[in-house]
Amino acid sequence: MADLSRAQPTAFNCEGGLVLNKSTFMMQPGEALELRNFEPAVDGGYRRINGFSKYVSVIVPFTSSSSEKVLMVATFGSNVLAARGEKIFSATPGGSSWTERDTGRTGAGKYNFERFNFDGTDKIVVVDGANAPTVFNSSLAATDVSDSSVSGSKFVVSFKNHMFYAGKSTTKQEVVFSEPFNEDGFNSGQGAGSFKVDDEITGLKVFRDDLFIFCETRIFKLSGTSSSNFAVADVTRDIGCINGDTIQEFAGDLIFLGPDGLRTIAGTARIGDVELGTISSNVQSIFNDNIANASEFDSAVITDKTQYRIFFTKSSVGENQTKGIICVLKGDKFEFSEIVGIRPACTDSFVSEGNVIVLHGAYSTGYIYRQESGNTFDGTTILGRYRSPDLTFDDPGIRKHMQRVIVNYQPEAAIDADLFVRYDYEDKDSPRPSAYPLDSEDVVALYGTSIYGVPIYGGASQPLVRQAVEGSGFAVALRVNDGGETAPYSLKGFQLEYQLGARR
């Protein structure tokens, strides 16, 4: 047995997220050099993410090819709407069939939609960049918006009881708005109208009391309450939004993808003032690799986790290698991690009876999936990876003889993962001990009425695993890998115990 009487302990919490813009000497011990399919948890630590599972048990019917991607998923009342090929369908969650609701949508692209209620009846309007906007009432009867000025619109939002349309291929700089309380009325004498900005529009988003108009290289905002006092003002003429599908309301802000990564628009204490800020510098290299090469983008917000997810789709990359970024607001700081294995073609999220439900339409299989569901990506294993910085304990010139690693983690069910200890920046000539098992066989976690693991009453819900380890080096790093259908668990922190050796 190793002599631990002279062992020196160093402990750290898992916090700070994925950091790729610092040297390993400057990183904090709790930050991560690799954090794949883990999420910075709002209650502390790094949590292995849930997977996704089918929300409707059968594929959305296709028009001409089984490879057609799902162009829209939208929840509406107790139904889910989906578009594929030239048609729009409805189904019930968990259902086994789709009902055709609209047809003949020739050349449809990715849809945008807006849920609204102007006359006491819940409705949803959808646009696809090619056809007339279509309105569905609560009975899912479809009615096309008749005015040619908005046919082929790509974006739609409701603002101050008007419906705003934009993104026509023939008028890329124009926004058209309807009469008050009438999504299909465009008489200027009744309050309808239009305006232009001096850049191509990439997205519309209502935030607080303004309508933000995102363009390729500029951003504007519309204030006012009606056609008599609507006014357009510059937010910035230097930064734009690359893709409107990345715009989300998130943690009291708007977040969007700019040419240099994720940015937010935040209203300051000064009324009417706006400030812009870049937030993704910690993982800028991932954005640099994907902004130029991705053919499509998508995003989703998981509100109960204060979490924003952005996904990068490349035509040459399959789903199991498709990458994305998780952004979590913790306090006043943003933490990041990487997702690999989710390739959404469209998304929607909503809250039902207090539960946040995030859906995405598949890129090629034709299914509608629910994220944050299950322990696999619909049967495909989730490859979770964590790597700490290379720790020198404030002196890279002294060898450390490692004795023990204590892992503090929180299981949610039985798990199976491996802990690796690596030395001297993983130099090929440094010691490479075999994996140490990290599991919960002897730990009980109580959640509701379920008991996981061996039934040892009084077991810890956040156990400390004391693992004797081998090897020595001038720097040491920890890895945790899981590659099976393991349930989520949170890495809370580590303590490393070592004895000092000779100076280099």
N, C-alpha and C positions, 0 to 999 in steps of 0.2 A: 504494500500500500504506500502511495506517495506520502511524503512528509509535508503536511499542510501547515505546520506550525509557523513557517515564515512566509506563507503565501500572502500576497498583497491583492486586495480586491479593487476592482473598478466596475461601477455599475452605471447604466444609462437607460433612459426610457426610449422607446421607439417613437420618435416624433421628428417632424421636419420634412418627411416625404422624400420623393425621388429628387436628387440634386446632381445635375450633370454639368454644371458650369463652374465648379470649384475644383482645385487640386485636392487630392485626398488628404493633404496636410492641413487644409483649411476647413474641411468638413467637420461638422459636429458629430459626435459618436452616434447619436440617434438617427441621423439622416441615412439615406439609402443610396447606394450606387446602382442597385438593381431593385426594382419593385414592380414585378409583373403579376397582374391579376390579384394583387392586393390593393386595398383601398385605405387611405388614411381615415381612421374611424373618428367620428365626432366625440366618442367617449374615450378616446385614447388608443394608441397603438396602431398596428397595421393589420387589417382584417382581410383574410382571403375572401374574395368576392363570391357571391352566389352565381349560379348559372342562369340559363333560360330554358323554358319549356313551352310546349304548344298551348296557345290560348284558345284556338279553335282546332279541333282534331283533324280537319281535312284541309287540303290546299285550297287557296283561292283559285277558281277556274281561270284558265288562260284562254286567249283568243286564237292564237295560231301556233305558239311554241311553248313547250314546257319550261324553257329557259327564261321566259319573260319574268322580269322582276316585279315585285309588288310596288305599285306607284303611290299608294296611299294606305295608311291605317289611321282611323279616327274613331274614337268612342263617341257615341251619340245616344243619350238616354240609356236604355238597357241593352243597346245593340253595339256592335262594332261594324264600321263600314270599311271596305277595302276595295281598291281599284287595281285592276290588272288587265293588260291589253287594252281593249276598247270598251270595257264595261266596269260598272260599279256594283258591288254586292253588299249584302248585310248578313250577319250571323249573330248568334247569341254566344257569350263566353262559354267555352266548353262544348259548344254545339258540334254537330256532325254533318251540317249541310250549309250551303250558301244560297241566298235568294237574290236573284237578279233584280237590280233597282234602276239601272240606267244603261243605255247602250249607245253605240255609234260614236264613241269618243275617239275619232280618228286622229292619230298623231299625238295623242296625249303624252305629256311629260310628267315629271314628278308633280304631285298635287300640293297645293296649300289650301287651308280651310279656316273657317271662322265660325264658331258657335255663337248664336245671338238670339235675342228675343225683343223684337220691336213692337209686337202687337198682342202680347200675352201668350203666344205660341212659341215653343222652343223650335229653332231652326238651325240648320248648318248650311253654309254656302261653300262650294268647292270650286277651285280654278286649277287648270292644268297647263296653261301656256299655249293652248292651241284651240280649244273649243269655247263655247259660251259658258260663263259661270252657271252653275246649277245649284238650286236651292232645294233642300229636302226638309219637309215639315216633320212633325212628330210621328206621323203615320208612314214616313219614309217615301211619300209621294214626291217625285222629282219635277221641278219646273225650271226651265232655262231662263236666265236673265236676257231680256230681248234686245237691249240696246247694242248696236254694233260698236260703239265707242269702247266697250269693255270686253268684247269678245276676244279671246286669246290672252286674257290677263293671266299673269303668273303669280301675283301676290294679291291678297285681300285681307283687310282688317276692318273692324267696326270701331269708330271713334266719334264720340259726341253724337251718337244716334244717327250718324251717316255711315254708309258703307263705302270704303275707299278701295279702289282697284288700281293696279299698276303692273308694269312689266311686259306690256305688249311688245312683240318683236318689231313692230312698225313704229312704235312711239315709246322708246325705251326710257325717255326722260320725263314722261308725263304721268301724273296722278289724276284720276277721275273720281269724283265723289258723288254719291246719290243724294236725293232729297232726304230730309229728316224722316226717320222711321219707315223708309221705303227703299229696300235694297235694289228694286227694279224700277225706280223712278228717276229720270235724268232731265227734268225740266228746270232750266236755270231760273225761271221765274218762281219756282217752288223751293229754291234753296240748293239745287244741285250745282255742280261746277267742276272746274279742272284747273290745274296749274302745272308748270314745268320747272324742273331744276336743271342745272347745267352739267349734269353727269348722268351716266347710265345707272338706273336704280337696280339695286341687288336685294333689297328687302325692306319691309315695313314692320314696325313694332310700336305698339302703344305702351307708354311707360308713364305712370302717374298722370299728369294732366297734359301731356304732349304726345304727338305722333312723330316718331323718329323715322326719317327717310334715309336709309343707308344706300350709298352709291359706291362705285368702284374706287374712287379716290377722295370722296367727300361725304360728309354727313350733315343733314339738315334736320330741323324740327319744326313741326307745325303746331302752333298754339291757337287758342280761340275756341269758340263754341258753335259757330255757324258760318255760313258763307259771307255774312256781313262783316265778320271780324277775324276770319282765319288769316294767319300771318305766318310766312315761312322765314326762318332765320338760320344762319350758318351755325353749326356746332364746330366743325373744323373743315378746312379746305385742304388739309394735308394728309389725312388718314381716311381710308375707306374700309368697307367690309368685303371680303373676298367672296363670301357665299352666305345668302340669306338663311339657309337651313342651319347655320351655326348660331343665330341670334336667339337668345333665351333670356327671360327674366330670372335672375339668380341672386338670392341673398340680398334682396333690396336694390339690385342694380340690373342693368342690361349688360350681358356679356356677348361678345362676338369675335369672330376670327378676322383679324387684320392681316396685312401683308407681313407683319413681323411677329405674329403669334396672337395669343388671346389678349383682348383688351376689354375694359369696362367703361361704361358711361355712368358717372355718378353725379347726382344733383348735390351741390354743396349747400352750406348754410345760407349763402347769398342767393336770394330768390332770382331764378332765371339764369344763374351761372351754371356752367357745366365744365367738368374736368375730365380729361381722358387719361387712362393709365394702362401701361402694359403690365401684365401679371405673370407671364409664363416664362420669365428669364431662366428659372431653374431647369427647365426642360426644353430650352430653345432649340437644341440640336435636333430633337425629335420633330419639332415643327418645321425646321429647315429642311429636313429629309422628306417631309410629306406635303408641305404646301405646294411646292412646284410640281410634284409628281402624282398627287392624288387626282383622280378624275371626278370624284364626288365626295361630299362631306355630309355628315348628319350629326345630330346632337340630341341630348335629352337631359332633363333635370330630375333628380330624385330629391324632392323637397325635404323629406324627413331626415335626410343625411347631409343636407346643405351641400349637395354634390351635383356637379355638371360633368357630363360625358360628351366628348367629341370623338367621332370616328372618321378615319381616312380610308376611302375605298380606291383601290388601284385595279385597273382592268386585268393586269397580269398576275395579281396576287389572290390566292384562294382565301376562303373564310378563315381557315385555321391559322393563317399568317397575317390576317388583317389587323391593323393596329389602331389604337385609340388612346386617348388621355383622359384620366379622371382628375378633376380639379375639385378640391374640398376647401371650403372656408372654415378655418379653425381660429376663433378669436378674430384678430385683425390680420391674419396671414393666410395665404393660399398654399396648400400642400398638394403635391401631384403624385400620380403613379401611372403605370402603363397598362392598358388592356390589350390582350392578344387573343383573337378567336371569335369576335363578334363583328358581323358585317351587315349592318342594317341598310335597307334601301329606303326606309321611311320610318318615322317614329311618332308616337303620341304618348302623353302621360296625363293622368287624372287622379283625383282622390275620390275613393268610394268608401263610405262609412269609416272614414279615418285611415284607410289603407291607400298608400301611394302605389299606383299601378302604372308601370312603364311598358309600353308595347313597341315592337318593331316588326316591320314586314321584311320577309326574307328577300335576299338578292337573287337567288336562283331556285330555291326549293318550293316557293309558293306558299309557305306557311306564315301565319301570324304568331309571333312568340311573345311571351311575357318575360321580361328581364326580372332579376331578383327572385328567381324561382328555381328551386332544385339545386343539386350539387354538381351538375354537368351542363355543358352546352348542348342540350337536347340529346344526350347520350355520348357526346364527345368529352373526353376528360379535360379538366381545367388544369393547365400547367402553371402553378403558382411558384414564383421565385422571389426570394429576398436575399440581398447581399449588403452587409454593413460596409462602412468605409474601412480602409486599412488602418488599424489602431496601433499607435506607437507608444501610447501612455506617456506622452510628452517628452519622450527621449528615443528617437529612432536609432541611436547608437548603442543601446544596451539590449542584449539578448534577453528574451523572456521565455522561461520554461513554463508552459501552460500546465496547470494542474486540474482545473475544473471550470465548467461553464454552467451557470445557473440560469435557466430560462423561465421567465414568467409569461404565461400565456393563458388565454381564455378559450376553452373549447365550447362549442355549441352542440356537439354530439361526438361520437367516436371519430377520431381522426387518425391519419397515418401519414407522417411526413419524416423527412430526414434532416438532421443537423450536420453541417460540415464545418470543420475548422481548417482554415487555409493560412499559409505563412508567406511572409516576404513578397507581398504583391502577387501571389500565386506564381512565383518563379518556378520554372520547370524542374529546377534542382532542389527546391525546398520540400520539406516533409508534406505529404498529402495523406493524412489519416483517413481510414474508411469512414463511411457515414455512421453517425450515431442516431439511433431511432428516436423520434419525437412522436409519441402517441399518447392516447388518453385511456388506455386499457384499465388502469388502476385509479382513474379519477372519475368522480361522479359530477355531473353538471345538471342542475335542476332548472327546467324551463317549463312552466305550466304544470302539467301533470305527468310529464315524461321524464324518465330517468335514463341517462345514457351511460354506457360503460359498465364496469363491474358494480353491482349494487352494494357499495360501501357507504352506509349512511354517515353523514357528517363530512363527506369528502369536500375538497376545496373546489370552488367554481373558477378560481384563478390560481392554478397550482404552480408550485416552483419545482421544476425538474432539475435535479442536481446530477450533472453528467461529468464523470471523470474523463479527461481528454489527454491526448498524447501530443508530443511534438514541441518544437521551440522555434523562435524566429525573432527578428528585430521588429516585425510588424505582424499583426494577426487580424484576420477578417473572419466573419461568420456568414455562413450561407444556410438558408432553409429552402428546401425543395419539396414540393409535392406534385405528384403526377398521376394520382388516382382519383377515384370518385369519393374524395374525402369531403366531409362537411366543412363549412367555414369555421375558422378559428382566428383569434386575434393574438398577434405577438405584441406583448406589452413592454417587455424590456429584458435586458441581459445583465448578468454580473460575471465578469471574467476574473479568475483567481490564478495568480502566477507567481513565480519566484524570479528574482533578478539574477542574470548571469553575467558573463564577461562583456566588456565594452568592445565594440568593433575596432 
